[in-house]
Amino acid sequence: MAVLSSESIPASIPAGVLVGPRRLEIRQIPMWPIEEYGDPDLVLIRVAACGVCGSDFRYYAGENPWAQHTLGRFVPNPPNIVLGHEYSGTVVAVLGEQNRHLLGKRVAPICSKICGACEECRAGRTRLCRNTVHMGHGQGWGRRDYFPGAYSTHTLAWGASCFEIPGHVSFEEAAMMDILAVAVHVAEQGQIRHGRPVLCLGAGPAGNGIAQVATITGASSAVLVDRSTRAIQIAQEQQIGTVVPSSSDLVKQLDSLAPSGFGTVFDSIGAPETFELGLSVLGNAGTFVSLAVHDQSVPLNLMRLSGERKIVTSCNFEIGDYPKALAWLSAGRLKVKEWLEPVALKDLPSIFEDVVSGSGPKEVFKLVLDPTR
């Protein structure tokens, strides 16, 4: 397969490589050989921005959140994963003529490719495809010296799922597309009831994005709970709902805000305490959605499910959620500018260790890698 490029492609690139648990190193690695993967749809992206996802910290700590959420089991991570799956940039090389039209385009790619042939894909549940090839996760690539991700100056994508970014949308905003598409799917899982309030336990990027999508799709209001002063500040600046700091009288405050209970509760924390709290304030026929599946047992009094209350989980997103989120972002209905905190590639190892160890000097909300910084 012939490689067509719009600019000079370097032979090697700097990258943030997860060598093993709690070992993130900045290394100079060979350029991704797009012609050698056997997929004619692959394109090469010059990365302009890459979001640091909460799941990246879990990979760093030794977990495999994709497998835990999608497969329901732990799968060991291979060494040498280049992390990063929330990215945007410019297409600088393609294979053959089918994607020539993408050269030079500013794009926000979907970070994964499904098989299209398994039972889940045939049933329209592509988000649960067990054969997914994933950027920044090491999933589906077979044996590799380095597994592709976007903590670098260049990375891979699939031409069929590269979405062109409108001129008024910045690369940094477009790099939030993955979490926004997740928020769209999570809200769908939560079966938003028109005219009923929703509760987001956790006001980080996931909870913040879900609150925005929920109000767009019919919730009467959104309430966000967090202990982070930074998350609280951003939600207040954006005026996306009522923000309630964690406190000892939290249940009383939530009851006053939703006397009949919340139509949907979204838990992006996944702790036993948030599970109990969310169920205690869930209204009749309401849905509790867990975004953070951990390998742990939690007590459940089945009386919590009276009144046709439901517990569901949510993982990944459907392909159709992506253009919907992009349209809302482009129209200004989804707001992410307040989230963004730029970071350099060289600073990632110390930041990751500080965040996972809890010794960080300040709270962070949504770090966005600028590989040229």
C-alpha positions in Angstrom: 0.0 0.0 0.0 1.4 3.4 -1.0 1.7 6.1 1.6 0.6 9.5 0.5 1.7 12.4 2.6 1.1 16.2 2.7 4.3 17.0 4.6 7.7 15.5 5.6 7.2 12.6 8.1 9.9 12.2 10.8 11.5 8.8 11.3 11.0 8.9 15.1 8.8 10.8 17.6 8.7 11.6 21.3 6.0 9.7 23.2 4.6 9.1 26.6 5.1 5.4 27.0 3.5 3.3 29.8 6.3 0.9 30.3 4.5 -0.9 33.2 2.4 0.0 36.3 3.4 3.4 37.6 6.2 3.7 35.0 5.4 6.4 32.5 8.4 7.4 30.5 9.0 9.9 27.7 10.8 8.0 25.0 11.9 8.6 21.4 10.2 5.8 19.4 10.0 4.9 15.7 7.3 6.5 13.6 4.1 4.4 13.3 4.5 2.3 10.1 0.9 2.7 8.8 1.6 0.6 5.8 2.6 -2.4 7.9 -0.6 -2.9 10.0 -2.6 -4.5 7.2 -5.5 -1.9 7.4 -5.9 0.3 4.3 -8.1 2.7 6.3 -5.4 3.8 8.7 -4.2 7.4 8.5 -1.4 9.3 10.3 -2.4 12.3 12.4 -0.1 15.1 13.5 -1.5 15.6 17.0 -2.5 19.1 18.0 -4.2 18.3 21.4 -4.8 15.2 23.5 -7.0 15.1 26.6 -5.7 13.2 29.7 -8.6 10.9 30.6 -9.4 9.6 34.0 -9.0 6.1 32.7 -5.4 6.9 31.8 -4.6 7.3 35.5 -6.2 3.9 36.0 -4.0 2.3 33.4 -1.1 4.0 35.0 -2.1 2.4 38.4 -2.2 -1.1 36.8 -5.9 -1.4 36.0 -7.5 -2.1 32.6 -10.7 -0.1 32.8 -11.7 -1.0 29.2 -11.7 -4.7 30.0 -13.4 -4.2 33.3 -16.2 -2.2 31.8 -16.6 -4.1 28.5 -15.5 -7.6 29.3 -16.3 -7.8 33.0 -12.9 -9.1 33.9 -9.3 -7.9 34.4 -6.9 -8.3 31.4 -3.2 -7.5 32.1 -1.9 -4.6 30.1 1.0 -5.2 27.7 4.2 -3.1 28.2 4.9 -0.1 26.2 1.5 1.4 25.6 1.6 5.0 24.3 -1.3 6.4 26.3 -3.8 8.9 25.0 -7.1 8.4 23.2 -8.9 11.8 23.3 -7.2 13.6 20.5 -7.5 16.0 17.5 -5.1 17.0 14.9 -4.3 17.2 11.2 -4.2 14.3 8.7 -0.7 14.2 7.2 -0.5 10.7 5.6 -2.9 8.2 4.2 -2.8 4.8 2.4 -3.8 4.9 -1.3 -6.5 7.0 -2.8 -9.5 6.2 -0.6 -8.5 8.7 2.0 -6.6 11.2 -0.1 -9.4 13.7 0.5 -8.5 13.8 4.2 -4.9 15.1 3.7 -4.5 18.4 5.5 -7.9 18.2 7.2 -8.4 19.2 10.8 -10.1 16.2 12.4 -11.3 14.7 15.7 -11.0 10.9 15.2 -13.0 8.2 17.0 -10.3 6.4 19.0 -11.4 2.8 18.2 -12.4 0.4 15.5 -14.9 -2.4 15.9 -14.9 -5.7 14.1 -18.4 -5.4 12.7 -18.8 -9.2 12.6 -19.3 -10.4 16.2 -22.7 -11.0 17.9 -22.6 -7.6 19.6 -21.8 -5.7 16.4 -24.5 -7.5 14.4 -27.0 -6.7 17.2 -26.1 -3.0 17.0 -24.3 -3.0 20.4 -21.0 -2.0 18.8 -19.9 -0.4 22.1 -19.6 -3.9 23.5 -17.5 -5.4 20.7 -14.9 -7.6 22.3 -12.6 -7.4 19.2 -12.2 -3.6 19.4 -8.9 -2.1 18.3 -8.2 0.8 20.6 -5.9 3.7 20.6 -4.0 4.3 23.8 -5.2 1.1 25.4 -3.1 -1.7 23.8 -6.4 -3.4 22.9 -6.7 -5.4 19.7 -3.3 -4.7 18.2 -1.7 -8.1 18.7 2.0 -8.2 19.5 3.7 -4.8 19.1 6.9 -3.1 20.3 4.8 0.0 21.0 1.1 0.3 21.1 -0.4 3.3 19.4 -1.7 6.3 21.4 -1.8 10.1 21.2 0.6 11.1 23.9 2.9 12.0 21.1 3.5 14.4 18.1 2.0 11.8 15.7 -0.5 8.9 16.0 -2.9 6.7 14.0 -6.6 7.0 13.3 -9.1 5.4 10.9 -10.1 7.5 8.0 -13.7 6.3 8.1 -14.2 7.7 11.6 -12.3 11.0 11.3 -14.7 13.9 11.8 -13.7 17.2 10.3 -13.6 20.0 12.9 -15.4 23.3 12.1 -13.1 26.3 11.8 -14.5 28.0 14.9 -13.8 24.9 17.1 -10.3 24.8 18.5 -8.2 21.6 18.5 -8.3 21.7 22.3 -12.1 21.7 22.4 -12.3 19.0 19.7 -10.0 16.8 21.8 -12.9 16.6 24.3 -15.1 14.8 21.7 -14.5 11.3 23.2 -15.7 12.3 26.7 -18.6 14.2 25.2 -19.7 11.2 23.1 -19.4 9.1 26.3 -21.7 11.7 28.0 -24.3 11.3 25.2 -24.4 7.6 25.6 -24.4 7.7 29.4 -27.4 10.1 29.3 -29.2 7.7 26.9 -28.5 4.8 29.3 -30.0 7.0 32.1 -33.3 7.3 30.2 -33.7 11.1 30.9 -37.3 11.8 31.9 -38.5 15.1 30.6 -39.3 17.5 33.4 -37.4 15.5 36.1 -34.1 16.5 37.7 -30.9 14.5 37.4 -28.1 14.1 39.9 -24.4 13.8 39.0 -22.2 12.3 41.7 -18.9 13.6 40.6 -18.6 17.0 38.8 -15.4 16.2 36.9 -15.4 16.2 33.1 -17.6 13.1 32.9 -20.2 14.5 35.4 -20.0 18.0 34.0 -20.5 16.7 30.4 -23.4 14.4 31.5 -25.1 17.3 33.3 -24.9 19.4 30.1 -26.2 16.6 27.9 -29.0 15.8 30.3 -30.4 19.3 30.3 -30.1 19.4 26.5 -32.2 16.2 26.3 -35.0 17.2 28.6 -34.0 17.1 32.3 -35.7 19.9 34.2 -32.4 20.6 36.0 -29.1 19.1 37.0 -27.5 18.9 40.4 -23.8 18.1 40.7 -22.0 16.9 43.9 -18.3 17.0 44.4 -15.6 17.7 47.0 -13.2 19.3 44.5 -13.2 23.0 44.8 -11.9 23.2 41.2 -14.8 21.1 39.8 -17.3 23.1 41.8 -15.8 26.4 40.5 -16.0 25.3 36.9 -19.6 24.0 37.1 -20.5 27.3 38.8 -18.8 29.3 36.1 -20.6 27.4 33.4 -23.9 27.7 35.1 -24.8 24.2 34.2 -26.8 23.4 37.3 -26.9 23.5 41.1 -23.6 22.6 42.6 -23.6 21.0 46.1 -20.3 20.5 47.9 -20.0 17.2 49.7 -21.0 17.6 53.4 -22.5 15.7 56.3 -26.0 16.8 55.6 -25.8 16.0 51.9 -28.9 13.7 51.8 -31.0 16.5 53.4 -29.8 19.0 50.8 -30.5 16.6 47.9 -34.0 15.8 49.3 -34.8 19.5 49.4 -33.7 19.9 45.8 -35.7 16.9 44.6 -38.5 16.1 47.0 -39.8 13.3 44.8 -36.4 12.0 44.1 -34.2 12.3 41.0 -35.3 10.8 37.7 -31.7 9.7 37.0 -28.6 9.5 39.2 -25.2 9.3 37.4 -22.3 8.0 39.5 -18.9 8.7 38.0 -17.1 7.9 41.2 -18.0 4.3 41.8 -17.5 4.1 45.5 -19.8 2.1 47.9 -20.7 5.4 49.5 -21.9 7.0 46.3 -23.8 3.8 45.3 -25.7 4.0 48.6 -26.2 7.8 48.4 -27.5 7.6 44.8 -30.0 4.9 45.5 -31.3 6.7 48.6 -32.3 9.8 46.5 -33.5 8.0 43.4 -37.1 8.6 42.6 -39.7 6.1 41.5 -39.1 4.6 38.1 -35.7 6.3 38.2 -32.4 4.9 36.8 -29.1 4.7 38.6 -26.2 4.7 36.1 -22.7 3.5 37.2 -19.9 4.9 35.0 -17.1 3.6 37.1 -17.0 -0.2 37.4 -14.5 -1.4 39.9 -13.8 -5.0 41.2 -15.5 -4.6 44.5 -18.5 -5.8 46.4 -21.1 -3.3 47.7 -24.1 -4.1 50.0 -27.5 -3.7 48.4 -30.8 -3.7 50.2 -33.3 -4.8 47.5 -35.9 -2.4 49.0 -33.8 0.3 47.4 -35.2 -1.0 44.0 -38.9 -0.7 45.0 -41.0 1.6 42.8 -39.4 0.2 39.6 -36.0 1.8 40.3 -33.3 0.4 38.1 -29.5 0.0 38.2 -27.5 0.0 34.9 -24.0 0.5 33.8 -22.6 2.4 30.8 -19.4 1.9 28.8 -18.0 3.5 25.7 -20.3 5.0 23.1 -22.0 4.2 19.9 -20.6 5.6 16.7 -23.8 7.7 16.2 -23.2 9.5 19.5 -20.1 11.1 18.1 -21.6 13.3 15.4 -24.4 14.2 17.7 -21.9 15.5 20.3 -19.9 17.3 17.7 -23.0 19.1 16.4 -23.8 20.3 19.9 -20.2 21.3 20.6 -20.1 23.2 17.3 -23.4 25.0 18.1 -22.1 26.1 21.5 -24.7 23.9 23.3 -21.9 21.9 24.9 -19.2 24.0 26.6 -15.7 22.8 27.4 -13.4 25.9 27.2 -13.5 26.3 31.0 -12.3 22.7 31.4 -9.0 23.0 29.6 -5.6 23.1 31.4 -2.6 22.8 29.0 0.3 20.5 29.8 3.6 19.6 28.2 4.6 16.0 27.3 7.8 16.2 29.5 5.6 16.9 32.6 3.3 14.0 32.3 5.3 11.4 34.3 5.5 13.6 37.4 1.9 14.7 37.0 0.7 11.1 36.8 2.6 10.0 39.9 1.4 13.0 41.8 -2.2 12.4 40.9 -2.2 8.7 41.6 -0.2 9.0 44.9 -2.4 11.9 46.0 0.6 14.2 46.5 -0.1 16.6 43.7 0.4 20.3 44.5 -3.0 21.4 43.2 -6.3 20.1 41.9 -6.5 19.5 38.1 -9.7 19.3 36.1 -9.0 18.4 32.5 -5.4 18.3 31.4 -4.9 18.7 27.7 -1.5 17.7 26.2 0.1 20.1 23.7 2.9 17.9 22.2 4.7 21.0 20.9 4.6 22.8 24.3 
